[in-house]
Amino acid sequence: MFVRSCTRHSQKRLISCRSARLREQVRQRPWFYATDVPKTKPYEADYKPDKLPKQFIKFSNNDSKRLEVKYQQGKAKQGKNEGEKVPVNEDFLFEVDIAKMELRPTYWEGPVYEVRRGIWFDSANNPVKFDLTNELEEYYLKVNFEKDNDAESVQDIFRLSKDYGDFKFVIFLDAKTACLLPELEGGELQLKLLRANVLPLLATKGTKITRGLSENAIAEAAEKAKTAIGNEVATTTKNLGSVSDLISWELPSVFGVGTRSKKTDQNTKKLDQEDDNVLKREIEKDYENVLHNKREAKHLVLSVHGIGQNLGKKYEYVNFAHTINLLRSNMKKIYKQSKNLQKLNEINGFDDHESNCNVQVLPITWRHTIGFQTDAKKPHDSNPHLPTLGNITVNGVLGLRRLLGDVALDILLYGERYYKEKIINEVGKQLNHVYGLFKKNNPGFETEVHLLGHSLGSLILFDILSDPKMFKLDFKVNKFFCIGSPVGVFKLIQRTQIRPKGIPHNNDPNKKFETPDCQDLYNLFHVCDPIAYRLEPLVHNTMGEVEQAHITHWSDNSTIASRVLELGGYFLKDNDKQKKLSRGKDMLTTEASSLLSKLNHTGRVDYSLPSGFLEVDIISAAKSHVSYFEEMDIAGFILKQILSDTPHK
C-alpha cells in the first residue's frame, strides 16, 4: 500500500513537472535569423548554399513574441502554419514564413534567410536548427530531472530520428544541459561517465548544447555581433567605399594608355568575392531592429530604378533595394534632427510628429524579370543564331565599354518598341502590385502616393503618366520626382514639349505635347551627371536662358564638407550664370512662370545639386549618376517637398 501510494505521488510529481515545463515552453522565446548564408538569392535559380549559417541576429522582443504566438497557434492546429506570414523588423519591411521558417522582404525580391527559435544553443551561442529543436523539446518533456541520474529506470538518452550531421543521440545531463553524440561506443560506462561529468565531451566527439541563454550571454553575443559588424563595415567602407565607388574601379586611366592598374585589378577581384558579404551587411546594417517596428505612413513613395541595375547582376554591391534603404534611412535621420519638418507634420495633424516622418519609400525592381539577353557571353535563348554582346564588343578601352554596356544599354533597349512595351507593362504591374500589397498591410492608408524615377526609371514613369493608354495605375500620383533623368533629351528627339494639365495645345499639328498626370513635377540632377537633362526649356523655350534652381545643402553650413561644396559651386560657375542665378525669378517671363507654377507649386521644375570644385573628371561624372540616394541633400529636399504639401481632402 505504501509503495503504491509513493508511486502515485511520484507520478503526480512527474506530471506536475512536465506541466510546469510546458508552461515555461510557451512563454516568450527569442527568435533569430541568419545573416551570413542565404537559403536562396534573387534571380539566381541555380544558387544553393554550400554551408550552414553560423551568424544570427535576434529579432526584437516584440517580433519574437508575435512569432512565438503564431507558432504556438499553428501547433494547436496540429501544425497547420501554411500561409502564415508574420511582419517583422523595421517598418515591417520583412516577413517570416512560419511553416518554412524563412525571412524574406515583403515588397521586393531579395535573399531569403533561415529563421530559428531560440531554445537550444550550441557552444557559439547560436540557436540549433528548427527541426532538431523540435525533437529535443519532445524528448526534454519526457525526462524526469527530479530522479536520481544513477537510477536504472532513468530515461535521459534518446536516439535522434534524423541525421543531424554526425549526431545520432542526445543525452540530457540536467534541465539546462544536453550532449549530442555520434555513437555510444563505450556503452553504459560511457553514459555513466558523461552523467557524472567525468568523461570529457571532446573524447566522445560530441557537442554540448544548452537550453536557453543567460542574460550575460545574450548581452555578450549582442555586443560581440555589434562590434564585429561595425568593424566589418568600417573595413569594407575603407576598401570598397560607397556604391558610386564602383565607377572609380571601372574607369582607371581609361583615357590614358588604356591599361588597368594592379590596385584596380585587386579591387575588382575583391569585389567579385564580396557577393555573400554584401548581402550579409545589408540584412545586418540596413534595417533598425527596434522594440516597436510598426509605424504609420501617410505618404508612400514608389521608386523605380533605371540604367545601372544591370550592374547588380555582376556586383551585388550595386543593389537598388540597398540604395532605397539609404534614402529611407537618410530621411529618418534628417527628420529626427529637424524641428521644422516635425512642425510640418504637427500642422498636418499627425499625432506621432515628433518621431515619425510618416513617409515610406519602397523600391520597384523590374529589370531582372525581363529577358533582355544582353549578357556578354550567354547566347540568345529565342535567337541562338545571333551573336552575343561579347562577340561584337571591340577590345579597346574595355573598362569604359563595360561601363557603357552595363549602364547605358537599357536606354538603347527602351528605344526598341518590343522592349519598351515589355518594360512599361512590367513596371506598371509592379507599381500596382506593391501599392496593393502596401494597402493590404496598412488598412488605414488612404493618403498620398508619390513616384520617384532614377535615370531610365524616370522616363518609364513619365511615359506611363503622360499616356494612360500605355498602362493604367490603380492610384493617383501626387509628386513625381525625376532624378538623374534623360527625359529631356528623349522628348527633344521626339519633338515633344511638356504642358500642364488644362492648358490648350492650340491644335497645331506641327507641335506635340505631353502632360504627366501628377500634382507636382520635379527634375533633380547633379550638374556633373552626363545622363541628366533639363525639362524646363521643354515647358517654355525661354527657360534655356535661365539657370535651374538649386537644392540647398541640408547639413550645417559650418561644416567643412558644406563649405567645400559651396566653394566648389562658386568656382565652377562663370560670371554670366552667376548673374542669372542672382536674378532668380526676375528672368522668368510671365507666361513661363505661369506654366511652371501649374506643373509645380514651387514655380520651378529643374533643381540641381552643385558640384564640388574637385568633381570635374570623367570618373566623378559617372559616379554622380549613381550616387543620388547617398546624398543627404536629396533626401532632405524630397522629404521637405512631400511634407510641405497639405494632404488632399
C-alpha positions as CSV (number, residue, x, y, z in Angstrom):
1,M,0.0,0.0,0.0
2,F,2.9,2.4,0.9
3,V,4.7,1.6,-2.4
4,R,1.5,2.1,-4.4
5,S,1.0,5.5,-2.7
6,C,4.6,6.5,-3.3
7,T,4.2,5.5,-7.0
8,R,1.1,7.6,-7.4
9,H,2.8,10.5,-5.6
10,S,5.8,10.2,-7.9
11,Q,3.6,10.1,-11.0
12,K,1.8,13.3,-9.8
13,R,5.1,15.0,-9.3
14,L,6.2,14.0,-12.8
15,I,3.0,15.3,-14.3
16,S,3.3,18.5,-12.4
17,C,6.9,18.9,-13.5
18,R,6.0,18.3,-17.1
19,S,3.1,20.8,-16.9
20,A,5.4,23.4,-15.5
21,R,7.9,22.8,-18.3
22,L,5.0,23.1,-20.8
23,R,4.0,26.4,-19.3
24,E,7.6,27.5,-19.4
25,Q,7.9,26.4,-23.0
26,V,5.1,28.6,-24.3
27,R,6.4,31.7,-22.6
28,Q,8.2,34.3,-24.8
29,R,11.0,32.8,-26.8
30,P,13.7,34.8,-28.6
31,W,13.7,34.2,-32.3
32,F,16.7,34.6,-34.6
33,Y,17.5,34.9,-38.3
34,A,20.7,34.0,-40.1
35,T,22.7,36.8,-41.8
36,D,25.7,35.1,-43.4
37,V,24.3,32.4,-45.7
38,P,21.1,33.0,-47.7
39,K,18.9,30.0,-48.4
40,T,18.0,31.5,-51.8
41,K,19.2,34.5,-53.8
42,P,17.1,36.6,-56.1
43,Y,17.4,35.9,-59.8
44,E,19.8,33.0,-59.2
45,A,17.8,29.8,-59.7
46,D,20.9,27.6,-59.6
47,Y,22.1,29.0,-56.2
48,K,22.4,26.5,-53.4
49,P,24.1,27.2,-50.1
50,D,27.3,25.2,-49.6
51,K,27.4,25.6,-45.8
52,L,25.1,26.1,-42.8
53,P,24.8,29.7,-41.4
54,K,26.9,30.5,-38.4
55,Q,25.9,34.1,-37.6
56,F,22.5,35.0,-36.4
57,I,20.7,38.2,-35.2
58,K,18.0,38.2,-32.6
59,F,14.6,39.6,-33.5
60,S,13.2,42.4,-31.3
61,N,11.3,41.3,-28.3
62,N,8.1,42.4,-29.9
63,D,8.7,40.5,-33.1
64,S,9.8,37.4,-31.1
65,K,6.6,37.5,-29.1
66,R,4.4,37.7,-32.1
67,L,6.4,34.9,-33.9
68,E,6.1,32.6,-30.9
69,V,2.3,33.3,-30.6
70,K,1.8,32.4,-34.3
71,Y,3.9,29.4,-33.9
72,Q,2.0,28.1,-30.9
73,Q,-1.3,28.8,-32.6
74,G,-0.1,26.7,-35.5
75,K,0.9,23.8,-33.2
76,A,-2.6,24.0,-31.6
77,K,-4.0,23.5,-35.1
78,Q,-1.8,20.4,-35.5
79,G,1.0,22.2,-37.3
80,K,-1.1,24.0,-39.8
81,N,1.1,27.0,-40.3
82,E,0.9,27.0,-44.1
83,G,0.5,30.5,-45.4
84,E,1.1,32.2,-42.0
85,K,3.3,35.3,-42.6
86,V,4.3,37.5,-39.7
87,P,5.6,41.0,-40.5
88,V,8.9,41.8,-38.7
89,N,11.9,44.2,-38.5
90,E,12.0,47.9,-39.4
91,D,8.7,49.2,-40.7
92,F,7.6,45.6,-41.2
93,L,9.6,45.5,-44.4
94,F,10.2,41.8,-43.9
95,E,8.0,38.8,-43.1
96,V,8.6,35.4,-41.6
97,D,7.0,32.3,-43.2
98,I,6.3,30.2,-40.1
99,A,5.8,27.0,-42.0
100,K,9.1,27.3,-43.9
101,M,11.0,29.2,-41.1
102,E,12.2,31.8,-43.6
103,L,12.7,35.5,-43.6
104,R,12.2,37.4,-46.8
105,P,11.5,41.0,-47.9
106,T,7.8,41.9,-48.1
107,Y,7.7,44.3,-51.0
108,W,10.7,43.4,-53.3
109,E,12.8,40.4,-54.4
110,G,15.7,39.7,-52.1
111,P,17.7,37.0,-50.4
112,V,15.8,34.6,-48.1
113,Y,17.4,33.7,-44.8
114,E,16.8,30.8,-42.3
115,V,14.8,31.5,-39.1
116,R,15.3,29.6,-35.8
117,R,13.6,29.5,-32.4
118,G,15.9,30.3,-29.6
119,I,15.5,27.4,-27.2
120,W,18.6,25.2,-27.6
121,F,22.0,26.8,-28.3
122,D,25.4,25.4,-29.3
123,S,28.7,26.4,-27.8
124,A,28.9,29.5,-30.0
125,N,25.5,30.6,-28.6
126,N,23.8,30.1,-31.9
127,P,20.3,28.5,-31.9
128,V,20.2,25.0,-33.3
129,K,18.2,24.1,-36.3
130,F,14.4,24.2,-36.2
131,D,13.7,20.5,-36.7
132,L,16.4,19.5,-34.2
133,T,15.0,21.9,-31.7
134,N,11.5,20.4,-32.0
135,E,12.9,16.9,-31.5
136,L,14.9,17.9,-28.5
137,E,11.9,19.5,-26.9
138,E,9.8,16.4,-27.5
139,Y,12.4,14.3,-25.6
140,Y,13.0,17.0,-23.0
141,L,9.4,16.8,-21.8
142,K,9.8,13.1,-21.2
143,V,12.7,13.4,-18.9
144,N,12.1,13.4,-15.1
145,F,15.0,15.5,-13.9
146,E,13.9,15.1,-10.3
147,K,15.0,11.4,-10.3
148,D,18.5,10.3,-9.4
149,N,20.5,10.0,-12.6
150,D,22.0,6.8,-11.3
151,A,18.7,5.1,-11.1
152,E,18.3,2.3,-13.5
153,S,14.8,3.5,-14.7
154,V,16.1,6.9,-15.7
155,Q,15.3,7.8,-19.3
156,D,17.7,10.6,-20.3
157,I,19.1,9.4,-23.6
158,F,17.3,9.2,-26.9
159,R,18.1,8.2,-30.5
160,L,17.5,11.0,-32.9
161,S,15.1,10.3,-35.7
162,K,17.1,12.1,-38.4
163,D,20.8,12.5,-39.2
164,Y,21.9,15.9,-37.9
165,G,25.4,15.9,-39.3
166,D,27.3,13.1,-37.4
167,F,25.0,13.2,-34.4
168,K,22.8,10.1,-33.6
169,F,21.9,10.5,-29.9
170,V,21.1,13.1,-27.3
171,I,21.7,12.7,-23.6
172,F,20.2,15.2,-21.1
173,L,22.6,15.9,-18.3
174,D,20.4,18.2,-16.4
175,A,17.4,20.6,-17.0
176,K,19.7,23.1,-18.8
177,T,22.3,20.9,-20.5
178,A,22.4,18.1,-23.1
179,C,25.0,16.5,-25.3
180,L,24.7,15.5,-28.9
181,L,26.6,12.3,-29.6
182,P,27.7,10.5,-32.8
183,E,27.7,6.9,-31.4
184,L,27.7,5.1,-28.0
185,E,30.9,3.2,-28.4
186,G,31.6,3.0,-24.7
187,G,28.2,1.6,-23.7
188,E,26.8,2.0,-20.3
189,L,30.1,3.0,-18.8
190,Q,30.4,5.9,-21.2
191,L,26.9,7.1,-20.2
192,K,27.7,7.0,-16.5
193,L,30.9,8.9,-17.0
194,L,29.1,11.5,-19.1
195,R,26.4,11.9,-16.5
196,A,29.0,12.3,-13.8
197,N,30.8,14.9,-15.9
198,V,34.0,12.8,-15.6
199,L,34.4,11.9,-19.3
200,P,35.5,14.9,-21.4
201,L,32.9,15.7,-24.1
202,L,35.7,16.0,-26.6
203,A,36.6,12.3,-26.1
204,T,33.1,11.4,-27.3
205,K,33.3,13.6,-30.4
206,G,30.1,15.1,-29.2
207,T,29.0,18.7,-28.6
208,K,27.4,20.4,-25.7
209,I,24.1,22.3,-26.1
210,T,22.3,24.4,-23.5
211,R,18.7,25.2,-23.1
212,G,18.3,29.0,-23.1
213,L,20.8,31.8,-22.9
214,S,21.7,33.7,-19.8
215,E,21.3,37.4,-19.8
216,N,25.0,37.8,-19.8
217,A,25.3,35.5,-22.8
218,I,22.7,37.5,-24.6
219,A,24.3,40.8,-23.9
220,E,27.8,39.4,-24.7
221,A,26.5,38.0,-28.0
222,A,24.8,41.2,-28.9
223,E,27.9,43.3,-28.1
224,K,30.1,40.8,-30.0
225,A,27.9,40.9,-33.1
226,K,27.7,44.7,-32.9
227,T,31.4,45.0,-32.7
228,A,32.1,42.5,-35.5
229,I,29.6,44.1,-37.8
230,G,30.9,47.6,-37.1
231,N,34.5,46.5,-37.8
232,E,33.4,44.7,-41.0
233,V,31.5,47.7,-42.3
234,A,34.3,50.1,-41.4
235,T,36.8,47.8,-43.2
236,T,34.6,47.4,-46.2
237,T,33.9,51.1,-46.3
238,K,37.6,51.8,-46.3
239,N,38.2,49.2,-49.0
240,L,35.1,49.5,-51.1
241,G,33.6,52.9,-50.3
242,S,30.1,53.7,-51.4
243,V,28.1,52.4,-54.3
244,S,29.4,55.1,-56.6
245,D,33.0,53.9,-56.0
246,L,32.4,51.1,-58.4
247,I,32.8,53.6,-61.1
248,S,36.2,54.5,-59.9
249,W,37.4,50.9,-60.3
250,E,35.9,50.5,-63.7
251,L,37.4,53.6,-65.3
252,P,41.1,53.9,-64.2
253,S,43.2,55.6,-66.8
254,V,40.6,54.8,-69.5
255,F,41.6,57.8,-71.4
256,G,45.3,57.3,-70.8
257,V,47.2,54.3,-72.1
258,G,44.1,52.2,-71.8
259,T,45.5,49.8,-69.1
260,R,44.3,48.9,-65.7
261,S,46.3,49.4,-62.6
262,K,47.3,46.5,-60.3
263,K,45.3,48.1,-57.5
264,T,42.3,48.3,-59.7
265,D,42.5,44.6,-60.6
266,Q,42.8,43.8,-56.9
267,N,39.7,45.9,-56.2
268,T,37.7,44.2,-58.9
269,K,38.8,40.8,-57.7
270,K,37.9,41.7,-54.2
271,L,34.5,42.9,-55.4
272,D,33.8,39.6,-57.2
273,Q,34.4,37.9,-53.8
274,E,32.0,40.2,-52.0
275,D,28.7,38.7,-53.0
276,D,27.7,37.0,-49.8
277,N,29.3,39.7,-47.6
278,V,27.3,42.4,-49.3
279,L,24.0,40.6,-48.7
280,K,25.2,40.0,-45.1
281,R,25.9,43.6,-44.5
282,E,22.6,44.7,-46.0
283,I,20.5,42.4,-43.8
284,E,22.5,43.3,-40.7
285,K,23.0,47.0,-41.1
286,D,20.3,48.4,-43.4
287,Y,17.4,48.0,-41.0
288,E,16.7,49.0,-37.4
289,N,15.8,46.2,-35.1
290,V,13.8,48.2,-32.6
291,L,11.1,47.3,-30.0
292,H,8.2,48.7,-31.9
293,N,8.8,48.2,-35.7
294,K,5.3,49.2,-36.9
295,R,4.8,52.9,-37.8
296,E,2.1,54.7,-39.7
297,A,2.9,56.2,-43.2
298,K,0.7,58.9,-44.6
299,H,2.9,59.1,-47.7
300,L,4.1,56.2,-49.9
301,V,7.0,56.8,-52.3
302,L,7.4,54.1,-55.0
303,S,10.9,54.3,-56.5
304,V,11.7,52.9,-60.0
305,H,15.3,52.1,-61.0
306,G,16.7,52.7,-64.4
307,I,20.1,52.1,-66.1
308,G,22.8,50.7,-63.9
309,Q,20.7,48.0,-62.2
310,N,22.3,45.6,-64.7
311,L,25.5,46.1,-62.6
312,G,23.6,44.2,-59.9
313,K,23.9,41.0,-61.9
314,K,27.7,41.1,-61.6
315,Y,28.1,43.2,-58.4
316,E,25.5,42.7,-55.7
317,Y,27.1,45.7,-54.0
318,V,25.1,47.8,-56.5
319,N,21.6,46.9,-55.4
320,F,18.6,49.1,-55.8
321,A,16.9,47.9,-52.7
322,H,20.0,48.8,-50.8
323,T,20.1,52.3,-52.3
324,I,16.5,52.9,-51.4
325,N,17.4,51.7,-47.9
326,L,20.0,54.5,-47.8
327,L,17.4,57.1,-48.9
328,R,14.9,55.9,-46.3
329,S,17.5,55.9,-43.6
330,N,18.7,59.4,-44.5
331,M,15.1,60.7,-44.5
332,K,14.6,59.4,-40.9
333,K,17.9,60.8,-39.7
334,I,17.1,64.2,-41.2
335,Y,13.6,64.2,-39.7
336,K,14.9,63.4,-36.2
337,Q,17.2,66.4,-36.4
338,S,14.8,68.9,-37.9
339,K,12.2,70.7,-35.7
340,N,10.9,72.5,-38.9
341,L,10.0,69.2,-40.6
342,Q,8.4,67.9,-37.4
343,K,6.4,71.1,-37.2
344,L,5.0,70.4,-40.7
345,N,3.7,67.1,-39.6
346,E,2.3,68.6,-36.5
347,I,0.4,71.2,-38.6
348,N,-0.9,68.3,-40.8
349,G,-2.4,66.8,-37.6
350,F,-0.1,63.8,-37.2
351,D,-0.1,62.6,-33.6
352,D,3.4,61.0,-33.8
353,H,5.0,64.0,-35.5
354,E,7.9,64.0,-33.0
355,S,9.3,60.6,-34.0
356,N,7.7,59.6,-37.3
357,C,8.2,61.4,-40.6
358,N,5.2,59.5,-42.0
359,V,6.9,58.7,-45.3
360,Q,7.6,55.2,-46.5
361,V,9.9,54.6,-49.5
362,L,9.8,51.3,-51.4
363,P,11.8,50.0,-54.4
364,I,10.3,48.8,-57.6
365,T,12.7,46.4,-59.3
366,W,11.8,45.3,-62.8
367,R,14.9,44.6,-65.0
368,H,15.7,41.1,-63.9
369,T,12.2,40.0,-64.7
370,I,12.6,40.9,-68.4
371,G,14.7,38.7,-70.6
372,F,16.9,41.2,-72.3
373,Q,19.5,38.7,-73.3
374,T,22.3,41.2,-73.1
375,D,24.9,39.1,-71.1
376,A,28.3,39.3,-72.7
377,K,28.7,35.6,-73.2
378,K,25.3,34.0,-72.8
379,P,23.7,33.1,-76.2
380,H,20.1,34.2,-77.0
381,D,17.5,31.7,-75.9
382,S,15.0,32.6,-78.6
383,N,17.5,33.6,-81.2
384,P,20.6,31.4,-80.8
385,H,21.7,32.3,-84.3
386,L,22.5,35.9,-83.1
387,P,26.0,36.7,-81.7
388,T,26.4,37.6,-78.1
389,L,27.2,41.1,-76.9
390,G,30.8,39.9,-76.2
391,N,31.2,38.8,-79.8
392,I,30.5,42.3,-81.1
393,T,32.5,44.2,-78.4
394,V,35.7,45.9,-79.6
395,N,38.7,45.2,-77.4
396,G,39.8,48.8,-76.9
397,V,39.1,50.7,-73.6
398,L,37.3,47.7,-72.2
399,G,36.7,49.4,-68.8
400,L,34.7,52.1,-70.4
401,R,32.9,49.7,-72.7
402,R,31.9,47.5,-69.8
403,L,30.6,50.5,-68.0
404,L,28.6,51.7,-71.1
405,G,27.4,48.2,-71.7
406,D,26.2,47.8,-68.1
407,V,24.9,51.4,-67.5
408,A,23.7,52.6,-70.9
409,L,22.4,49.5,-72.7
410,D,19.0,49.8,-71.1
411,I,18.4,53.2,-72.8
412,L,19.0,51.5,-76.2
413,L,16.7,48.7,-75.3
414,Y,13.9,51.2,-74.3
415,G,14.1,52.7,-77.7
416,E,13.1,49.4,-79.3
417,R,9.3,49.2,-79.3
418,Y,9.2,45.5,-78.4
419,Y,11.2,46.0,-75.3
420,K,9.5,49.3,-74.4
421,E,6.1,47.6,-74.2
422,K,7.5,44.9,-72.1
423,I,9.2,47.4,-69.7
424,I,6.1,49.6,-69.4
425,N,3.9,46.6,-68.6
426,E,6.3,45.2,-66.1
427,V,6.9,48.5,-64.3
428,G,3.2,49.2,-64.2
429,K,2.4,45.8,-62.9
430,Q,5.0,46.1,-60.2
431,L,3.7,49.5,-59.2
432,N,0.2,48.3,-58.8
433,H,1.3,45.1,-57.0
434,V,3.4,46.9,-54.4
435,Y,0.7,49.6,-53.9
436,G,-1.9,46.9,-53.4
437,L,0.3,45.0,-51.0
438,F,1.0,48.1,-49.0
439,K,-2.7,49.0,-48.7
440,K,-3.4,45.4,-47.6
441,N,-0.7,45.6,-44.9
442,N,-1.8,49.1,-43.9
443,P,-5.6,49.2,-44.0
444,G,-5.7,52.8,-42.7
445,F,-3.6,54.1,-45.6
446,E,-5.7,56.5,-47.6
447,T,-3.5,59.4,-48.4
448,E,-0.7,60.3,-50.9
449,V,1.3,58.2,-53.3
450,H,4.4,59.7,-54.9
451,L,6.7,58.4,-57.6
452,L,10.4,58.6,-57.9
453,G,12.3,57.5,-61.0
454,H,16.0,57.3,-61.3
455,S,17.6,57.6,-64.8
456,L,15.6,55.4,-67.3
457,G,13.1,54.8,-64.5
458,S,12.1,58.4,-64.7
459,L,11.5,58.1,-68.4
460,I,9.4,55.0,-67.9
461,L,7.2,56.7,-65.3
462,F,7.0,59.9,-67.4
463,D,5.6,57.9,-70.3
464,I,3.1,56.0,-68.1
465,L,1.8,59.2,-66.5
466,S,1.6,61.0,-69.9
467,D,-0.3,58.3,-71.7
468,P,-2.8,56.3,-69.6
469,K,-3.4,54.0,-72.6
470,M,0.1,52.6,-72.0
471,F,-0.8,51.3,-68.5
472,K,-3.5,52.2,-66.0
473,L,-2.3,52.8,-62.5
474,D,-4.5,51.9,-59.5
475,F,-3.7,55.2,-57.8
476,K,-3.4,58.9,-58.3
477,V,0.1,60.4,-58.2
478,N,0.8,63.5,-56.1
479,K,4.5,64.3,-56.6
480,F,6.7,62.8,-59.3
481,F,10.5,63.1,-58.8
482,C,12.7,62.6,-61.8
483,I,16.3,62.0,-60.7
484,G,19.3,61.9,-63.0
485,S,16.8,61.9,-65.8
486,P,17.2,61.6,-69.6
487,V,13.6,62.6,-70.1
488,G,14.6,66.0,-71.5
489,V,16.8,64.6,-74.4
490,F,14.3,61.9,-75.2
491,K,11.4,64.3,-75.5
492,L,13.6,66.7,-77.6
493,I,14.4,63.9,-80.0
494,Q,10.7,63.1,-80.2
495,R,10.0,66.8,-80.9
496,T,7.7,66.9,-77.9
497,Q,7.0,69.7,-75.4
498,I,5.7,69.5,-71.8
499,R,2.4,71.2,-70.9
500,P,0.5,71.4,-67.6
501,K,-3.0,69.8,-67.3
502,G,-5.8,72.0,-68.6
503,I,-3.7,74.1,-70.9
504,P,-5.0,74.1,-74.5
505,H,-2.5,72.9,-77.2
506,N,-3.8,75.2,-80.0
507,N,-4.3,72.1,-82.2
508,D,-1.1,72.8,-84.1
509,P,-0.3,69.6,-86.0
510,N,3.3,70.5,-86.0
511,K,3.6,70.6,-82.3
512,K,3.5,67.6,-79.9
513,F,2.7,68.0,-76.2
514,E,2.8,65.6,-73.3
515,T,1.3,66.2,-69.8
516,P,2.3,63.9,-66.9
517,D,-0.7,63.2,-64.7
518,C,0.7,64.3,-61.3
519,Q,0.2,67.1,-58.9
520,D,3.8,68.4,-58.9
521,L,6.7,67.5,-61.3
522,Y,10.4,67.7,-60.1
523,N,13.6,67.2,-62.1
524,L,16.6,66.7,-59.8
525,F,20.1,66.3,-61.1
526,H,23.8,66.7,-60.4
527,V,25.5,69.2,-62.7
528,C,28.2,66.6,-63.5
529,D,25.7,63.8,-64.4
530,P,26.2,63.0,-68.1
531,I,22.8,61.2,-68.3
532,A,20.7,64.1,-66.8
533,Y,19.0,66.8,-68.9
534,R,16.7,69.7,-68.0
535,L,13.0,69.8,-68.5
536,E,12.0,73.5,-68.1
537,P,13.1,74.6,-71.6
538,L,10.6,72.0,-72.9
539,V,7.9,73.8,-71.0
540,H,8.9,77.2,-72.3
541,N,11.9,77.8,-74.6
542,T,12.9,81.0,-72.8
543,M,13.9,78.8,-69.8
544,G,17.0,77.8,-71.7
545,E,18.4,81.2,-70.7
546,V,17.5,80.8,-67.0
547,E,19.6,78.7,-64.7
548,Q,17.9,75.9,-62.9
549,A,17.0,76.3,-59.2
550,H,19.4,74.8,-56.7
551,I,19.0,72.4,-53.9
552,T,20.3,73.9,-50.7
553,H,22.7,72.0,-48.5
554,W,20.9,70.2,-45.7
555,S,24.0,69.9,-43.5
556,D,25.1,72.7,-41.1
557,N,26.8,75.4,-43.1
558,S,29.6,75.5,-40.6
559,T,30.8,72.0,-41.6
560,I,33.9,71.6,-43.7
561,A,32.0,69.4,-46.3
562,S,29.4,72.1,-46.8
563,R,31.9,74.9,-47.2
564,V,33.9,72.8,-49.7
565,L,30.7,72.2,-51.7
566,E,29.8,75.9,-51.6
567,L,33.2,76.9,-52.7
568,G,33.2,74.3,-55.4
569,G,29.9,75.5,-56.7
570,Y,31.1,79.1,-56.7
571,F,34.3,78.3,-58.7
572,L,32.5,76.3,-61.3
573,K,30.0,78.9,-62.2
574,D,31.0,81.6,-64.8
575,N,30.1,85.2,-64.2
576,D,27.1,85.2,-66.6
577,K,25.5,82.3,-65.0
578,Q,26.2,83.7,-61.5
579,K,24.3,86.8,-62.6
580,K,21.4,84.8,-63.9
581,L,21.2,82.9,-60.7
582,S,21.3,86.0,-58.6
583,R,18.4,87.5,-60.6
584,G,16.3,84.3,-59.9
585,K,12.7,84.6,-60.9
586,D,13.2,88.0,-62.4
587,M,14.4,86.2,-65.5
588,L,11.2,84.2,-65.9
589,T,8.6,85.6,-68.4
590,T,5.1,85.8,-67.2
591,E,4.0,83.0,-69.5
592,A,6.9,80.7,-68.4
593,S,6.2,81.4,-64.8
594,S,2.5,80.6,-65.2
595,L,3.2,77.3,-67.0
596,L,5.8,76.2,-64.4
597,S,3.6,77.1,-61.5
598,K,0.9,74.8,-62.9
599,L,3.4,72.0,-63.2
600,N,4.8,72.6,-59.7
601,H,3.5,74.7,-56.8
602,T,7.1,76.0,-56.2
603,G,7.1,77.6,-59.7
604,R,10.2,75.6,-60.7
605,V,10.8,72.1,-62.1
606,D,14.5,71.8,-62.5
607,Y,16.7,71.6,-59.3
608,S,20.4,70.7,-59.2
609,L,23.0,69.8,-56.8
610,P,26.1,72.0,-57.3
611,S,29.3,70.0,-57.9
612,G,32.4,70.3,-55.7
613,F,35.4,72.1,-57.3
614,L,37.3,68.8,-57.5
615,E,34.4,67.0,-59.3
616,V,35.4,67.7,-62.9
617,D,36.8,64.4,-64.2
618,I,35.1,61.6,-66.1
619,I,35.1,59.3,-63.1
620,S,33.3,61.9,-60.9
621,A,30.8,62.5,-63.7
622,A,30.0,58.8,-64.0
623,K,29.8,58.4,-60.2
624,S,27.4,61.4,-59.9
625,H,24.8,59.4,-61.8
626,V,24.7,56.5,-59.3
627,S,25.2,58.4,-56.0
628,Y,21.9,60.4,-55.7
629,F,20.5,58.1,-53.0
630,E,23.6,58.6,-50.8
631,E,23.1,62.4,-50.8
632,M,21.6,63.8,-47.6
633,D,20.6,66.9,-49.6
634,I,18.5,64.9,-51.9
635,A,16.8,63.1,-49.0
636,G,16.2,66.4,-47.2
637,F,14.8,68.1,-50.3
638,I,12.4,65.2,-51.2
639,L,11.2,64.9,-47.6
640,K,10.6,68.7,-47.3
641,Q,8.6,68.8,-50.5
642,I,6.4,65.9,-49.5
643,L,5.7,67.2,-46.0
644,S,5.1,70.8,-47.2
645,D,2.1,69.7,-49.1
646,T,-1.2,69.7,-47.3
647,P,-2.8,66.3,-47.6
648,H,-5.6,66.2,-50.2
649,K,-9.1,66.3,-48.7
